[in-house]
Amino acid sequence: MADHTAIEWTDATWNPITGCAIASPGCTNCYAMRLAGTRLKNHPSREGLTRDSKAGPVWTGEVRLNEQWLTQPLKWSRPRMIFVCAHGDLFAEGVPDEWIDQVFAIMALAPQHTFQVLTKRAKRMREYLSDPRQYSRRMAATPAYTPKVTSDNIAPILPNVWLGVSVEDQRRAEERIPELLQTPAAIRWVSAEPLLGRVDLTSIDIDGDSFVDALNIRTWEQEIENWRDSTPDWEASFLDWFNLEEMATGPILPRLDWVVAGGESGPDARPMHVEWIRALRDQCTAAGVPFLFKQWGEWVPQVGAVDGWTINDDPEISRIDHRDWEDGRWGEPYRPMWCDDIDDDTVSRVGKRRAGRRLDDVEHNEFPKIAA
């Protein structure tokens, strides 16, 4: 729990639920998992949530409801953006629906705040928020904290709750983003951090044969036109006979409202290729979708990426790790003596602070536009 945080895309963190389980490669160097097994290992909210391994602390899968923090946002009068369950996952496998009900009840009763939910369990989030029974459960959960709850302020879609999924590569994007686009939400967003591979948001394979552009809204009218363009004349006439234009209205799938991306930090951080982050930036720019570049992380590319960053003659700099991009992967780190022929396909470990967060001389800090 922190009323202030160094995370670039939020103002505060709120941890009514702690604990998690490894879900995909992006979890390998999870900062919350590391903290839960080191500095916070004896804290009542973290004790027993990790086990020791050769690679360091690892989540056990146990989760914990921290009732002492549950109502904290109700005590904050000044509006804030609040990262929900920064040290866990609200939709993790072990979290009962009743705990999620209580968290949503609190978010409904604090409309002055914007709550940012981020999960790797996109399917469960969609199923939970598409289940009409959740609203009655949420209503039942709320009176324990305040009598000011009505069906009016427990709306089907809470306007102050942004729902997002974490994706680290194309496979995880194709698994999670279609689920997110089918989830009822005021704002849908993606966090591509740590970015471990190229991600194309404009061509997400949703069933092995159909592709969706997650940055542009698809409408029934567009889909019908695509059908006509790709079918024989007799089939197109058959579609006309059913008069589908009048039957099908509205969007098939909405688009993403926000994309956050960044590299990995921490002692075992993996490098991010400059072209991966440039590709995401360019996709968002072309579609007019807000883009926030959070950080390079521990590793920084050598050319054209960071404003004003140059390799100097500091002996400390000359001893840092260096990696080359070879055969579609990062090579093993070694300690170089700097030369003049370093190109875009190399990275050096200089630390998060020195690496910064400028991409091609620009700091990207865009947020979704929301109604007052």
C-alpha positions, 0 to 999 in steps of 0.5 A: 500500500502506498499513497505515492509511487514511482510507477510512471503511469499511476499515483498510488498502489492499493493491495487488498489482495497479495500473492500470485502464481507464475503464469508466463515468461513475463513473471520470471523476474516479478518485482512483487515476487522478489520483494515478498520473498526478501525484504517483506518476507516476514510482513503479515501481508506477504509471509508464506506467499513465496518459497525459496528456489535456486533462482530466488523467491517463487510464488507458492500460489497462495493468496491473501485478503488484507482486510486492513487495507480494503477500505483505504481508497475511501479515506483518500479524498483527493482524486488519484489514479490507483494501481489495484493489486500491484503485488498480486493479481485480482483475478489469480486462480486462488482468489475467490469471487467474493474477494473480487466482489468486495474490491469492486464494491470499494471501487464503486464507492470511490468515484473520485478515483481512477482504478487501474486493474492489470491481470494476466488472467484475461479469461477469468476477468471477462467471465467475471465481468460478463456474469450478471450474478456479480452485480447482486453479489457486489451489492451484498458485499458493500453494506458492510462498509457503508450504507450509501450503496444503491443500484445506481452507483453499482453500475454494470460498467464502472466508469472509473475502472480501467481494465487491462492485461499484461502481455510480454510477447505476441503469443501472450497478446493473442491469448489475452487481448481478444478476451479483454476486447470482449470484457465490459469496460470503460477503458481497456488497456495493455501493459507490454512490460517487460517487453520480451519480443515483438508485438503486433497489435494490428494483427492479433490471431484470435482463432488460428484463422481470423485476425483482429486489429486491436487498435481500430474498431471493427464494425459489422458494416466493415465485416459484411463488406469484407465478406462480399469482397472475399466470397463468390457472387452467389454468396454475396447475393445470399447475404443481401437476401438476408439484408444483414446491414439492417440486422447487424449494427454496432461494433463487433469488438472495440479497440484498445484505449491505451498502451503502456510498454517498457523494458525490464529492471532488476538484477536478472533483467532481460534486454529489450530490442529497440525495434520492438518498442519502436514498432509499438509506438508506431502502431499506436501513433498510426491508430491515434491510441495513447502510448506511454513508454515507461522505461528502458529498464536495466539495458539500453541500446547504443544508437538513436534511442536515448536522448543525449546518452553517450558512452564516455571514458568513465572506467565504471562504464567500460566494465558494464555488461554488453550483449549482441543480437544474434540469430534472433536472440540476445547473446550472453553478456560479456564485459567489453572495452568500448569501440566506435563500431557499436550499432543498433543491435547491441545493448549495454547494462547501465541501470534503470536510472541512467537508461531513462525513458526517452525513445528517439529523443521523446518522452511518451506520457500519453493517457486515455481521454476520459469524460469529466 
